[in-house]
């Protein structure tokens, strides 16, 4: 009986197809991605990079007046982790297929909600989230392989550029970085454990360094000190007190920070910074 069972099991195993060897296809238009983070917000572009290869691109391989996938293979996808403005127009957070309708003088740039597309064959205008107009510019030097880039203009403004062959086209992105980061910070610290001193210190430092929400910064630094008193949170509280005009209390707190930092053999550069603050506050 045991022989029969073993024979049946062997026959079943032999009848199963052998695992297939998988060969990744060669991609003449390799995939690429570019990411830029500002505050706690991220812009990411996933795309493929076709080459010019001696071909006429604009008005040729890429016809004027037709929807184009802005790359090769799958449609290019742009992801915004937070709400943004594109050329001054609102666009909710999310991922979008990025298409364009090139023209000899002006382009239409399209953010489409259907990101699961090969090329632009299934493109439907009814799925558009936003369209904006853009003007192409002549590149100083030709770009053989299509390339997206994200240029950081400020902590609240980006410029996304597509460059290929002899042209580039782009759009401006603006974000409420301070507001978005503040919302993130409040939400994160609302869930922090009372015994964690570092997150509350980080929140207080943000308030101090950016001169915003100073009352909340004081609340957070007190929670940090309650969890664990160290020279770094004493230093931060001293600076918040000084900013609030409470010089005597600020100097007393700063001295405690100096004593702990000295005992901890903190790098001299940090100690010098504390000494400088003490001298400046005392002179006023």
Protein Blocks (a to p, Z undefined) as FASTA:
>chain_A
ZZmmmmmmmmmmmmpccdddddddddfbacddddddehjaccddddddddfklpafehpl
mcghiacehiahjadddddfbdcdeehiacdeddddddddddfkbccddddfblbbghjl
lgcfklpfbdcdddddddfbdcfbacdddddfbfkbccddddehjbccdddddddfklmm
mmmmmmmmmmpcfklmklmmmmmmmmmmnopaklmmmmmmmmmmmmoccfklmmmmmmmm
mmnopaklmmmmmmmmmmmmmmnopafklmmmmmmmmmmmmmZZ
